[in-house]
């Protein structure tokens, strides 16, 4: 895996936009030029044909008895295209009476009426034939095809030349326009590249509307990463502080055991060292549990569970510890109190609540778990008869590494924080309250009830 992980860079947005825009513009312009050329050619053909027809009609109208006296041999050529236009006047369609200087001796076209294309002496002509009113004279007016084509090409060339100049200019405008539009993205990329990995402040400045949602989500991600890193740093600092105490105690007791003068003192030091090791072990286990919760790895394993049954199992697991302190364990409520969640995490929640209750409860007392429905919810209550928690300290007690001031029981301060995290993951609510008659502590958690299948 490279430094970019699974990210695969394919192509360029700039290149894609340029190719799409320039290619699209070029295709549209070529299509427009082709249509323009076709329509121009058609219009010019019609215009030139109209001139031929009009000339033939005028000649037919002017023909009379003086036709033999018309002299055209020395007619002056007034325009460069004049040599490419010719006319003929045929008596009865077979005797040539009159023709222009450049007209061939043969008929321009065998057609006697209307337009036609013909080749005379190897030269192509566009011809219009027309009889006079008495149908005595056939007038044919023709134009050399090569001249018509040359004229059409010149007109089309004049039309295409502006397109050939404008298209590169438009390409430059598109190039600069795309570059200007993508400049904010380049600016954001450069700003991110210049950042120190520890600098996670949100991106600032004006951005186009199209990329504003992406920048907002990126800022949200940066904020979450910063919050996560701060939490990890705080967690690591607090964990190191908490581990220092049991490890120091373990080392101290082992040193005492090593220098003990009699077996009694040595056994007592070893017992205290074992207790310190147990505390460190429990703290590490709770840290690992809390780290697993932070990554939300449980969500894919959520299922419908019976909270009452899990509570019974938690009390059964805690029975040896409760017997050692002569504490009575009780469970109230009925089975079948179904909620949606992760059975393993809920078991951890119950185990931590029972463990805390046992840890702070004096001998000859009772720890009670009550699981019951209440107003569309499932209510879980764990009650002990220990010293309780003052109302002013209850919110702080739910945080990591927080223990009661003056509490004699040992602990890491992670139990209730793990419970709180599991409660949050299950979208439940937790509250701390006084126990019965103001004695002890009640941890009350409200879960959403899951409908049971009939």
PAGUNU-47360 format. One record per residue (C-alpha): x, y, z; residue in three letters. Coordinates in Angstrom, 1 decimal. Each point is the difference from the previous one (the first is absolute). Example, Ala and Ser with C-alpha at 12.3 -4.5 7.8 and 13.67 -1.06 7.14 Angstrom:
REM residues 2
<u: 12.3, v: -4.5, w: 7.8, type: ALA>
<u: 1.4, v: 3.4, w: -0.7, type: SER>
//
This chain:
REM residues 454
<u: 0.0, v: 0.0, w: 0.0, type: UNK>
<u: 1.4, v: 3.4, w: -0.9, type: UNK>
<u: -0.2, v: 3.1, w: 2.2, type: UNK>
<u: -3.4, v: 0.9, w: -1.5, type: UNK>
<u: -1.5, v: -3.4, w: 1.1, type: UNK>
<u: -2.6, v: -1.2, w: -2.4, type: UNK>
<u: -0.4, v: 3.4, w: -1.7, type: UNK>
<u: 0.3, v: -0.3, w: -3.7, type: UNK>
<u: 0.7, v: 3.2, w: -2.0, type: UNK>
<u: -1.6, v: -0.2, w: -3.4, type: UNK>
<u: 0.1, v: 2.9, w: -2.5, type: UNK>
<u: -0.4, v: 3.6, w: 0.8, type: UNK>
<u: -3.2, v: 2.1, w: 0.5, type: UNK>
<u: 1.7, v: 2.9, w: -1.8, type: UNK>
<u: 0.9, v: -2.2, w: -3.0, type: UNK>
<u: -3.4, v: -1.5, w: -0.1, type: UNK>
<u: -1.7, v: 3.3, w: 0.1, type: UNK>
<u: 2.3, v: 1.4, w: -2.7, type: UNK>
<u: -0.4, v: -3.0, w: -2.2, type: UNK>
<u: -3.8, v: 0.0, w: 0.5, type: UNK>
<u: -0.5, v: 3.7, w: -0.6, type: UNK>
<u: 2.5, v: 0.4, w: -2.8, type: UNK>
<u: -1.1, v: -3.2, w: -1.7, type: UNK>
<u: -3.6, v: 1.0, w: 0.4, type: UNK>
<u: 0.6, v: 3.5, w: -1.3, type: UNK>
<u: 2.0, v: -1.3, w: -3.0, type: UNK>
<u: -2.6, v: -2.6, w: -0.9, type: UNK>
<u: -2.8, v: 2.6, w: 0.2, type: UNK>
<u: 2.0, v: 2.5, w: -2.0, type: UNK>
<u: 0.9, v: -2.6, w: -2.6, type: UNK>
<u: -3.6, v: -1.1, w: -0.3, type: UNK>
<u: -1.1, v: 3.6, w: -0.2, type: UNK>
<u: 2.6, v: 0.7, w: -2.7, type: UNK>
<u: -1.1, v: -3.1, w: -2.0, type: UNK>
<u: -3.7, v: 1.0, w: 0.2, type: UNK>
<u: 0.9, v: 3.6, w: -0.9, type: UNK>
<u: 2.1, v: -1.2, w: -3.0, type: UNK>
<u: -2.8, v: -2.3, w: -1.2, type: UNK>
<u: -2.6, v: 2.7, w: 0.3, type: UNK>
<u: 2.3, v: 2.6, w: -1.5, type: UNK>
<u: 0.7, v: -2.2, w: -3.0, type: UNK>
<u: -3.7, v: -0.7, w: -0.4, type: UNK>
<u: -0.9, v: 3.6, w: 0.2, type: UNK>
<u: 2.7, v: 1.0, w: -2.4, type: UNK>
<u: -1.1, v: -2.6, w: -2.5, type: UNK>
<u: -3.5, v: 1.3, w: 0.2, type: UNK>
<u: 1.2, v: 3.6, w: -0.4, type: UNK>
<u: 2.2, v: -0.8, w: -3.0, type: UNK>
<u: -2.8, v: -2.1, w: -1.6, type: UNK>
<u: -2.4, v: 2.9, w: 0.5, type: UNK>
<u: 2.5, v: 2.3, w: -1.8, type: UNK>
<u: 0.2, v: -2.4, w: -2.9, type: UNK>
<u: -3.8, v: -0.3, w: -0.3, type: UNK>
<u: -0.4, v: 3.8, w: 0.2, type: UNK>
<u: 2.6, v: 0.6, w: -2.7, type: UNK>
<u: -1.6, v: -2.6, w: -2.3, type: UNK>
<u: -3.4, v: 1.6, w: 0.5, type: UNK>
<u: 1.3, v: 3.5, w: -0.8, type: UNK>
<u: 1.7, v: -1.2, w: -3.1, type: UNK>
<u: -3.1, v: -1.9, w: -1.2, type: UNK>
<u: -2.1, v: 3.1, w: 0.5, type: UNK>
<u: 2.4, v: 2.2, w: -2.0, type: UNK>
<u: 0.3, v: -2.2, w: -3.0, type: UNK>
<u: -1.5, v: 1.6, w: -3.2, type: UNK>
<u: 0.6, v: 0.6, w: -3.7, type: UNK>
<u: 3.2, v: 1.9, w: 0.7, type: UNK>
<u: 1.8, v: -3.0, w: 1.5, type: UNK>
<u: 2.2, v: -0.4, w: -3.0, type: UNK>
<u: 1.4, v: 3.4, w: 0.5, type: UNK>
<u: 1.3, v: -0.6, w: 3.6, type: UNK>
<u: 3.8, v: 0.0, w: 0.1, type: UNK>
<u: 1.6, v: -1.8, w: 3.0, type: UNK>
<u: 3.4, v: -1.0, w: -1.4, type: UNK>
<u: 1.6, v: 3.1, w: 1.5, type: UNK>
<u: -2.1, v: 0.2, w: 3.2, type: UNK>
<u: 2.0, v: 1.3, w: 2.9, type: UNK>
<u: 0.6, v: -2.3, w: 3.0, type: UNK>
<u: -1.2, v: 2.0, w: 3.0, type: UNK>
<u: 0.7, v: -2.5, w: 2.9, type: UNK>
<u: 2.4, v: -2.8, w: 0.6, type: UNK>
<u: -2.8, v: -2.5, w: 0.2, type: UNK>
<u: -1.5, v: 1.1, w: -3.3, type: UNK>
<u: 2.1, v: -2.5, w: -2.1, type: UNK>
<u: -1.6, v: -2.8, w: 2.0, type: UNK>
<u: -3.5, v: 1.1, w: -1.1, type: UNK>
<u: -1.3, v: -0.7, w: -3.5, type: UNK>
<u: -3.2, v: 0.1, w: -1.9, type: UNK>
<u: -1.4, v: -1.3, w: -3.3, type: UNK>
<u: -3.1, v: 0.8, w: -2.1, type: UNK>
<u: -1.1, v: -2.8, w: -2.3, type: UNK>
<u: -2.7, v: 0.4, w: -2.7, type: UNK>
<u: -2.4, v: -2.9, w: 0.2, type: UNK>
<u: 2.5, v: -1.5, w: 2.4, type: UNK>
<u: 2.5, v: -1.1, w: -2.7, type: UNK>
<u: 1.4, v: 3.1, w: -1.6, type: UNK>
<u: 2.4, v: 2.2, w: 2.0, type: UNK>
<u: -0.9, v: 3.6, w: -0.6, type: UNK>
<u: 1.7, v: 1.8, w: 2.9, type: UNK>
<u: 2.5, v: -0.9, w: 2.7, type: UNK>
<u: 2.4, v: 1.6, w: 2.5, type: UNK>
<u: 3.7, v: 0.1, w: -0.9, type: UNK>
<u: 1.0, v: -2.8, w: 2.3, type: UNK>
<u: -2.9, v: -2.3, w: -0.8, type: UNK>
<u: 0.7, v: -3.2, w: -1.9, type: UNK>
<u: -1.3, v: -0.7, w: -3.4, type: UNK>
<u: -2.0, v: -3.0, w: 1.1, type: UNK>
<u: -3.1, v: 0.2, w: 2.1, type: UNK>
<u: 0.7, v: 0.5, w: 3.7, type: UNK>
<u: -2.6, v: -2.6, w: 0.9, type: UNK>
<u: -2.3, v: -2.4, w: -1.9, type: UNK>
<u: -2.7, v: 1.0, w: 2.5, type: UNK>
<u: -2.5, v: 2.5, w: -1.5, type: UNK>
<u: -1.7, v: 1.2, w: 3.2, type: UNK>
<u: 1.2, v: 0.5, w: 3.6, type: UNK>
<u: 3.3, v: -0.7, w: 1.7, type: UNK>
<u: 2.5, v: -2.6, w: -1.0, type: UNK>
<u: 3.6, v: -1.0, w: 0.4, type: UNK>
<u: 2.1, v: -0.7, w: -3.1, type: UNK>
<u: 3.5, v: -0.5, w: -1.2, type: UNK>
<u: 1.1, v: 1.8, w: -3.3, type: UNK>
<u: 3.4, v: -0.4, w: -1.4, type: UNK>
<u: 1.2, v: -1.4, w: 3.4, type: UNK>
<u: -1.3, v: 2.9, w: 2.0, type: UNK>
<u: -2.9, v: -0.3, w: 2.4, type: UNK>
<u: -2.9, v: 2.4, w: -0.1, type: UNK>
<u: -3.0, v: 0.8, w: 2.1, type: UNK>
<u: -2.7, v: 1.0, w: -2.6, type: UNK>
<u: -3.4, v: 1.5, w: -0.1, type: UNK>
<u: -2.0, v: -0.4, w: -3.2, type: UNK>
<u: -3.1, v: 2.1, w: -0.9, type: UNK>
<u: -2.1, v: 0.6, w: -3.1, type: UNK>
<u: -1.4, v: 3.3, w: -1.0, type: UNK>
<u: -3.8, v: 0.6, w: 0.1, type: UNK>
<u: -0.4, v: -0.9, w: -3.7, type: UNK>
<u: 2.2, v: -3.1, w: 0.5, type: UNK>
<u: 2.2, v: 1.1, w: -2.9, type: UNK>
<u: 3.2, v: 0.5, w: 1.9, type: UNK>
<u: 1.7, v: -2.1, w: 2.6, type: UNK>
<u: 2.1, v: 1.9, w: 2.5, type: UNK>
<u: 2.6, v: -1.8, w: 2.1, type: UNK>
<u: 2.1, v: 1.7, w: 2.6, type: UNK>
<u: 2.7, v: -1.9, w: 1.7, type: UNK>
<u: 2.7, v: 0.4, w: 2.7, type: UNK>
<u: 3.1, v: -2.0, w: 0.2, type: UNK>
<u: -0.2, v: -2.4, w: 3.0, type: UNK>
<u: 3.6, v: 0.6, w: 1.0, type: UNK>
<u: -0.8, v: 3.7, w: 0.4, type: UNK>
<u: -3.0, v: -0.7, w: 2.1, type: UNK>
<u: 2.1, v: -2.4, w: 2.2, type: UNK>
<u: 2.8, v: 2.6, w: 0.3, type: UNK>
<u: -2.5, v: 2.7, w: 1.0, type: UNK>
<u: -1.6, v: -2.3, w: 2.6, type: UNK>
<u: 3.4, v: -1.0, w: 1.4, type: UNK>
<u: 1.0, v: 3.6, w: 0.4, type: UNK>
<u: -3.2, v: 0.8, w: 1.9, type: UNK>
<u: 0.5, v: -3.0, w: 2.2, type: UNK>
<u: 3.6, v: 0.9, w: 0.6, type: UNK>
<u: -1.1, v: 3.5, w: 1.2, type: UNK>
<u: -2.5, v: -1.7, w: 2.3, type: UNK>
<u: 2.4, v: -2.5, w: 1.5, type: UNK>
<u: 2.9, v: 2.3, w: 0.6, type: UNK>
<u: -1.6, v: 1.8, w: 2.9, type: UNK>
<u: -0.8, v: -3.4, w: 1.5, type: UNK>
<u: 3.6, v: -1.1, w: -0.3, type: UNK>
<u: 1.2, v: 3.1, w: 1.9, type: UNK>
<u: -2.8, v: 0.0, w: 2.6, type: UNK>
<u: 0.3, v: -3.7, w: 0.9, type: UNK>
<u: 3.6, v: 0.3, w: 1.4, type: UNK>
<u: -1.0, v: 3.2, w: 1.8, type: UNK>
<u: -3.0, v: -1.8, w: 1.5, type: UNK>
<u: 2.3, v: -2.8, w: 1.0, type: UNK>
<u: 2.3, v: 2.4, w: 1.9, type: UNK>
<u: -3.0, v: 1.5, w: 1.8, type: UNK>
<u: -1.2, v: -3.5, w: 1.0, type: UNK>
<u: 3.5, v: -0.8, w: 1.2, type: UNK>
<u: 0.3, v: 3.1, w: 2.2, type: UNK>
<u: -3.6, v: -0.4, w: 1.1, type: UNK>
<u: 0.5, v: -3.6, w: 1.1, type: UNK>
<u: 3.2, v: 0.9, w: 1.7, type: UNK>
<u: -1.6, v: 2.9, w: 1.8, type: UNK>
<u: -3.0, v: -2.2, w: 1.1, type: UNK>
<u: 2.3, v: -2.7, w: 1.4, type: UNK>
<u: 2.4, v: 2.4, w: 1.7, type: UNK>
<u: -1.9, v: -0.3, w: 3.4, type: UNK>
<u: 0.5, v: -3.7, w: -0.1, type: UNK>
<u: 3.7, v: 0.5, w: -0.6, type: UNK>
<u: 0.1, v: 2.5, w: 2.8, type: UNK>
<u: -1.6, v: -2.5, w: 2.4, type: UNK>
<u: 2.4, v: -2.7, w: -1.1, type: UNK>
<u: 3.0, v: 2.2, w: 0.5, type: UNK>
<u: -1.3, v: 1.2, w: 3.4, type: UNK>
<u: -0.4, v: -3.7, w: 1.1, type: UNK>
<u: 3.5, v: -0.9, w: -1.3, type: UNK>
<u: 1.6, v: 2.8, w: 2.0, type: UNK>
<u: -1.7, v: -1.0, w: 3.2, type: UNK>
<u: 1.8, v: -1.6, w: 2.9, type: UNK>
<u: -1.6, v: -3.4, w: 0.9, type: UNK>
<u: -0.9, v: 1.3, w: 3.4, type: UNK>
<u: -1.7, v: 3.1, w: -1.4, type: UNK>
<u: -3.7, v: -1.0, w: -0.4, type: UNK>
<u: -1.7, v: 3.4, w: 0.0, type: UNK>
<u: -2.9, v: 0.4, w: -2.5, type: UNK>
<u: 0.7, v: 1.3, w: -3.5, type: UNK>
<u: -1.0, v: 3.7, w: -0.4, type: UNK>
<u: -0.6, v: 2.3, w: -3.0, type: UNK>
<u: -2.4, v: 0.4, w: -2.8, type: UNK>
<u: -0.8, v: -3.1, w: -2.1, type: UNK>
<u: -2.4, v: -0.6, w: -2.9, type: UNK>
<u: -3.5, v: -1.3, w: 0.8, type: UNK>
<u: 0.7, v: -3.3, w: -1.8, type: UNK>
<u: 2.9, v: -1.0, w: 2.3, type: UNK>
<u: -1.3, v: 1.6, w: 3.2, type: UNK>
<u: -1.7, v: -3.3, w: 1.2, type: UNK>
<u: 3.3, v: -1.8, w: -0.5, type: UNK>
<u: 1.9, v: 2.6, w: 1.9, type: UNK>
<u: -2.6, v: 0.0, w: 2.8, type: UNK>
<u: 0.3, v: -3.8, w: 0.3, type: UNK>
<u: 3.8, v: 0.2, w: -0.1, type: UNK>
<u: -0.2, v: 2.6, w: 2.8, type: UNK>
<u: -2.3, v: -2.3, w: 1.9, type: UNK>
<u: 2.4, v: -2.9, w: -0.4, type: UNK>
<u: 2.9, v: 2.2, w: 1.2, type: UNK>
<u: -2.0, v: 1.0, w: 3.0, type: UNK>
<u: -0.8, v: -3.7, w: 0.8, type: UNK>
<u: 3.6, v: -1.0, w: -0.5, type: UNK>
<u: 1.1, v: 2.8, w: 2.3, type: UNK>
<u: -2.5, v: -1.0, w: 2.6, type: UNK>
<u: 1.1, v: -3.6, w: -0.3, type: UNK>
<u: 3.6, v: 0.9, w: 0.3, type: UNK>
<u: -0.6, v: 2.2, w: 3.0, type: UNK>
<u: -2.0, v: -2.8, w: 1.6, type: UNK>
<u: 2.7, v: -2.5, w: -0.7, type: UNK>
<u: 2.7, v: 2.2, w: 1.4, type: UNK>
<u: -2.2, v: 0.6, w: 3.1, type: UNK>
<u: -0.7, v: -3.7, w: 0.3, type: UNK>
<u: 3.7, v: -0.9, w: -0.4, type: UNK>
<u: 1.0, v: 2.6, w: 2.6, type: UNK>
<u: -2.7, v: -1.1, w: 2.5, type: UNK>
<u: 0.7, v: -3.7, w: -0.6, type: UNK>
<u: 3.7, v: 0.5, w: 0.6, type: UNK>
<u: -0.7, v: 1.9, w: 3.2, type: UNK>
<u: -2.4, v: -2.8, w: 1.2, type: UNK>
<u: 2.4, v: -2.8, w: -0.9, type: UNK>
<u: 2.8, v: 1.7, w: 1.8, type: UNK>
<u: -1.6, v: -0.5, w: 3.4, type: UNK>
<u: -0.6, v: -3.8, w: 0.0, type: UNK>
<u: 3.3, v: -0.7, w: -1.8, type: UNK>
<u: 1.9, v: 2.1, w: 2.6, type: UNK>
<u: -1.9, v: -1.8, w: 2.8, type: UNK>
<u: 0.9, v: -3.4, w: -1.6, type: UNK>
<u: 3.7, v: 1.0, w: -0.2, type: UNK>
<u: 0.0, v: 1.2, w: 3.6, type: UNK>
<u: -1.6, v: -3.1, w: 1.4, type: UNK>
<u: 2.3, v: -2.2, w: -1.9, type: UNK>
<u: 3.0, v: 1.9, w: 1.4, type: UNK>
<u: -1.5, v: -0.4, w: 3.5, type: UNK>
<u: -0.4, v: -3.7, w: -0.6, type: UNK>
<u: 3.5, v: -0.2, w: -1.2, type: UNK>
<u: 1.4, v: 1.6, w: 3.1, type: UNK>
<u: -2.4, v: -1.6, w: 2.5, type: UNK>
<u: 1.5, v: -1.5, w: 3.1, type: UNK>
<u: -2.6, v: -2.6, w: 0.7, type: UNK>
<u: -2.6, v: -2.0, w: -1.9, type: UNK>
<u: -3.0, v: 1.9, w: 1.3, type: UNK>
<u: 1.3, v: 3.3, w: -1.2, type: UNK>
<u: 0.9, v: -1.5, w: -3.3, type: UNK>
<u: -3.4, v: -1.7, w: -0.5, type: UNK>
<u: -1.8, v: 3.3, w: 0.8, type: UNK>
<u: 2.2, v: 1.9, w: -2.5, type: UNK>
<u: -0.7, v: -2.6, w: -2.7, type: UNK>
<u: -3.7, v: 0.1, w: 0.7, type: UNK>
<u: 0.0, v: 3.8, w: -0.4, type: UNK>
<u: 2.1, v: -0.4, w: -3.2, type: UNK>
<u: -2.5, v: -2.4, w: -1.4, type: UNK>
<u: -2.8, v: 2.4, w: 0.8, type: UNK>
<u: 1.9, v: 2.8, w: -1.8, type: UNK>
<u: 0.5, v: -2.3, w: -3.0, type: UNK>
<u: -3.7, v: -0.9, w: 0.0, type: UNK>
<u: -0.9, v: 3.7, w: 0.0, type: UNK>
<u: 2.4, v: 0.7, w: -2.9, type: UNK>
<u: -1.4, v: -3.0, w: -1.9, type: UNK>
<u: -3.6, v: 1.2, w: 0.5, type: UNK>
<u: 1.0, v: 3.5, w: -1.1, type: UNK>
<u: 1.6, v: -1.3, w: -3.2, type: UNK>
<u: -3.1, v: -2.1, w: -0.8, type: UNK>
<u: -2.2, v: 3.0, w: 0.5, type: UNK>
<u: 2.3, v: 2.1, w: -2.2, type: UNK>
<u: -0.2, v: -2.6, w: -2.8, type: UNK>
<u: -3.8, v: -0.1, w: 0.4, type: UNK>
<u: -0.3, v: 3.7, w: -0.2, type: UNK>
<u: 2.3, v: 0.2, w: -3.0, type: UNK>
<u: -2.2, v: -2.6, w: -1.8, type: UNK>
<u: -3.1, v: 2.1, w: 0.7, type: UNK>
<u: 1.6, v: 3.1, w: -1.5, type: UNK>
<u: 0.2, v: -1.7, w: -3.4, type: UNK>
<u: -3.7, v: -1.0, w: -0.1, type: UNK>
<u: 0.9, v: -3.5, w: -1.0, type: UNK>
<u: -3.2, v: -1.4, w: 1.6, type: UNK>
<u: -2.6, v: 1.4, w: -2.4, type: UNK>
<u: 0.1, v: -2.8, w: -2.5, type: UNK>
<u: -0.7, v: -2.5, w: 2.8, type: UNK>
<u: -3.1, v: 1.7, w: 1.5, type: UNK>
<u: -2.9, v: -2.4, w: 0.7, type: UNK>
<u: -3.1, v: -0.3, w: 2.2, type: UNK>
<u: 1.0, v: -1.1, w: 3.6, type: UNK>
<u: -1.8, v: -0.7, w: 3.2, type: UNK>
<u: 1.4, v: 2.6, w: 2.5, type: UNK>
<u: -1.5, v: -1.9, w: 3.0, type: UNK>
<u: 1.9, v: -3.2, w: -1.0, type: UNK>
<u: 3.2, v: 2.0, w: -0.4, type: UNK>
<u: -0.5, v: 1.5, w: 3.5, type: UNK>
<u: -0.5, v: -3.5, w: 1.5, type: UNK>
<u: 3.3, v: -1.2, w: -1.6, type: UNK>
<u: 1.9, v: 3.1, w: 1.3, type: UNK>
<u: -1.2, v: -0.7, w: 3.5, type: UNK>
<u: 1.0, v: -3.7, w: -0.3, type: UNK>
<u: 3.5, v: 1.0, w: -1.2, type: UNK>
<u: 0.3, v: 2.4, w: 3.0, type: UNK>
<u: -1.2, v: -2.5, w: 2.6, type: UNK>
<u: 3.5, v: -1.1, w: 1.2, type: UNK>
<u: 1.1, v: 3.6, w: 0.5, type: UNK>
<u: -3.3, v: 0.8, w: 1.8, type: UNK>
<u: 0.4, v: -3.0, w: 2.3, type: UNK>
<u: 3.5, v: 1.1, w: 0.9, type: UNK>
<u: -1.4, v: 3.3, w: 1.3, type: UNK>
<u: -3.2, v: -1.6, w: 1.3, type: UNK>
<u: -2.2, v: 2.1, w: -2.3, type: UNK>
<u: -3.4, v: -1.2, w: -1.1, type: UNK>
<u: -0.8, v: 0.2, w: -3.8, type: UNK>
<u: -3.6, v: 0.4, w: -1.1, type: UNK>
<u: -1.8, v: 0.2, w: -3.4, type: UNK>
<u: -3.5, v: 1.3, w: -0.5, type: UNK>
<u: -2.2, v: 0.2, w: -3.0, type: UNK>
<u: -1.0, v: -2.6, w: -2.6, type: UNK>
<u: 1.8, v: -1.5, w: -2.9, type: UNK>
<u: -0.9, v: 0.9, w: -3.6, type: UNK>
<u: 1.1, v: 3.7, w: 0.3, type: UNK>
<u: 1.3, v: 0.3, w: -3.5, type: UNK>
<u: 2.3, v: 2.8, w: -1.4, type: UNK>
<u: 2.1, v: 0.3, w: -3.1, type: UNK>
<u: 3.7, v: 0.1, w: 0.7, type: UNK>
<u: 3.3, v: -1.9, w: 0.2, type: UNK>
<u: -0.2, v: -2.8, w: 2.6, type: UNK>
<u: 3.7, v: 0.1, w: 0.8, type: UNK>
<u: 0.0, v: 3.8, w: 0.6, type: UNK>
<u: -3.1, v: -0.2, w: 2.1, type: UNK>
<u: 1.6, v: -2.8, w: 2.1, type: UNK>
<u: 3.0, v: 2.3, w: 0.5, type: UNK>
<u: -2.4, v: 2.8, w: 1.1, type: UNK>
<u: -1.7, v: -2.2, w: 2.5, type: UNK>
<u: 3.3, v: -1.5, w: 1.3, type: UNK>
<u: 1.5, v: 3.5, w: 0.6, type: UNK>
<u: -3.2, v: 1.2, w: 1.8, type: UNK>
<u: 0.0, v: -3.1, w: 2.2, type: UNK>
<u: 3.7, v: 0.2, w: 0.6, type: UNK>
<u: -0.2, v: 3.6, w: 1.0, type: UNK>
<u: -2.9, v: -0.7, w: 2.3, type: UNK>
<u: 1.9, v: -2.8, w: 1.7, type: UNK>
<u: 3.1, v: 2.0, w: 0.2, type: UNK>
<u: -1.6, v: 2.9, w: 1.9, type: UNK>
<u: -2.6, v: -2.0, w: 2.0, type: UNK>
<u: 0.9, v: -0.9, w: 3.6, type: UNK>
<u: -0.5, v: -3.6, w: 1.3, type: UNK>
<u: -3.5, v: -1.2, w: 1.1, type: UNK>
<u: -1.7, v: 2.1, w: -2.7, type: UNK>
<u: -1.8, v: -0.6, w: -3.2, type: UNK>
<u: 0.5, v: 0.7, w: -3.7, type: UNK>
<u: -3.2, v: 0.0, w: -2.0, type: UNK>
<u: -0.7, v: 0.0, w: -3.7, type: UNK>
<u: -3.4, v: 0.8, w: -1.3, type: UNK>
<u: -1.0, v: -0.4, w: -3.7, type: UNK>
<u: -3.6, v: 1.1, w: -0.8, type: UNK>
<u: -2.0, v: 1.7, w: -2.8, type: UNK>
<u: -0.9, v: 3.6, w: 0.5, type: UNK>
<u: -1.9, v: 2.2, w: -2.4, type: UNK>
<u: 1.1, v: -1.7, w: -3.2, type: UNK>
<u: 3.6, v: -0.4, w: 1.3, type: UNK>
<u: 2.0, v: -2.7, w: 1.8, type: UNK>
<u: 1.3, v: 1.4, w: 3.4, type: UNK>
<u: 3.2, v: -1.5, w: 1.4, type: UNK>
<u: 0.8, v: 1.0, w: 3.6, type: UNK>
<u: 3.1, v: -1.1, w: 2.0, type: UNK>
<u: -0.2, v: 1.0, w: 3.7, type: UNK>
<u: 2.5, v: -0.4, w: 2.8, type: UNK>
<u: 0.2, v: 1.1, w: 3.6, type: UNK>
<u: 3.5, v: 1.6, w: -0.1, type: UNK>
<u: 0.9, v: 3.6, w: 0.6, type: UNK>
<u: -1.7, v: 1.2, w: -3.1, type: UNK>
<u: 1.1, v: 3.0, w: -2.1, type: UNK>
<u: -0.8, v: 3.6, w: 0.9, type: UNK>
<u: -2.3, v: 1.7, w: -2.6, type: UNK>
<u: 2.7, v: 2.5, w: -0.9, type: UNK>
<u: 2.5, v: -2.7, w: -0.9, type: UNK>
<u: -2.2, v: -2.3, w: -1.9, type: UNK>
<u: 0.7, v: 1.5, w: -3.5, type: UNK>
<u: 3.7, v: -0.1, w: 0.7, type: UNK>
<u: -0.3, v: -3.7, w: 1.1, type: UNK>
<u: -1.0, v: -1.0, w: -3.5, type: UNK>
<u: 3.3, v: 1.2, w: -1.5, type: UNK>
<u: 3.1, v: -2.0, w: -0.5, type: UNK>
<u: 2.4, v: -0.6, w: 2.9, type: UNK>
<u: -2.2, v: 1.7, w: 2.6, type: UNK>
<u: -0.4, v: -1.5, w: 3.5, type: UNK>
<u: -1.8, v: 1.3, w: 3.0, type: UNK>
<u: 2.0, v: 2.2, w: 2.3, type: UNK>
<u: 0.9, v: -1.9, w: 3.1, type: UNK>
<u: -1.3, v: -3.3, w: -1.4, type: UNK>
<u: 1.7, v: -2.9, w: 1.7, type: UNK>
<u: -0.6, v: -2.6, w: -2.7, type: UNK>
<u: 2.6, v: -0.4, w: -2.7, type: UNK>
<u: -0.8, v: 0.5, w: -3.6, type: UNK>
<u: 1.1, v: 1.6, w: -3.2, type: UNK>
<u: -2.9, v: 2.4, w: -0.5, type: UNK>
<u: -0.9, v: -1.6, w: -3.3, type: UNK>
<u: -3.0, v: -2.0, w: 1.0, type: UNK>
<u: -2.7, v: 2.6, w: -0.3, type: UNK>
<u: 1.7, v: 1.7, w: -3.0, type: UNK>
<u: -0.2, v: -3.4, w: -1.9, type: UNK>
<u: -3.7, v: -0.3, w: 1.1, type: UNK>
<u: -0.6, v: 3.5, w: -1.3, type: UNK>
<u: 1.6, v: -0.7, w: -3.4, type: UNK>
<u: -2.1, v: -3.2, w: -0.4, type: UNK>
<u: -3.1, v: 1.9, w: 0.9, type: UNK>
<u: 0.8, v: 2.6, w: -2.7, type: UNK>
<u: 0.6, v: -2.6, w: -2.6, type: UNK>
<u: -3.4, v: -1.5, w: 0.7, type: UNK>
<u: -1.6, v: 3.4, w: -0.1, type: UNK>
<u: -1.3, v: -0.4, w: 3.6, type: UNK>
<u: 0.0, v: 2.4, w: 2.9, type: UNK>
<u: 1.8, v: -0.4, w: 3.3, type: UNK>
<u: -0.5, v: 1.8, w: 3.3, type: UNK>
<u: 1.4, v: -0.3, w: 3.6, type: UNK>
<u: -2.3, v: 0.3, w: 2.9, type: UNK>
<u: -0.2, v: -0.6, w: 3.8, type: UNK>
<u: -0.9, v: -3.5, w: 1.1, type: UNK>
<u: -2.9, v: -1.0, w: 2.2, type: UNK>
<u: -0.5, v: 2.4, w: 3.0, type: UNK>
<u: 2.9, v: 2.1, w: -1.2, type: UNK>
<u: 2.6, v: -2.8, w: 0.5, type: UNK>
<u: 2.2, v: -1.4, w: -2.7, type: UNK>
<u: 0.0, v: 0.7, w: -3.8, type: UNK>
<u: -2.5, v: -0.9, w: -2.8, type: UNK>
<u: 1.3, v: -0.2, w: -3.5, type: UNK>
<u: -3.1, v: 0.3, w: -2.3, type: UNK>
<u: 0.2, v: -0.7, w: -3.7, type: UNK>
<u: -2.9, v: 0.4, w: -2.5, type: UNK>
<u: 0.1, v: -2.2, w: -3.1, type: UNK>
<u: -2.4, v: 0.1, w: -3.0, type: UNK>
<u: -2.2, v: -3.0, w: 0.1, type: UNK>
<u: 0.1, v: -2.4, w: -2.9, type: UNK>
<u: -3.4, v: -1.4, w: -1.2, type: UNK>
<u: -0.2, v: -3.8, w: 0.4, type: UNK>
<u: -1.2, v: -2.2, w: -2.8, type: UNK>
<u: -3.4, v: -1.7, w: 0.6, type: UNK>
//
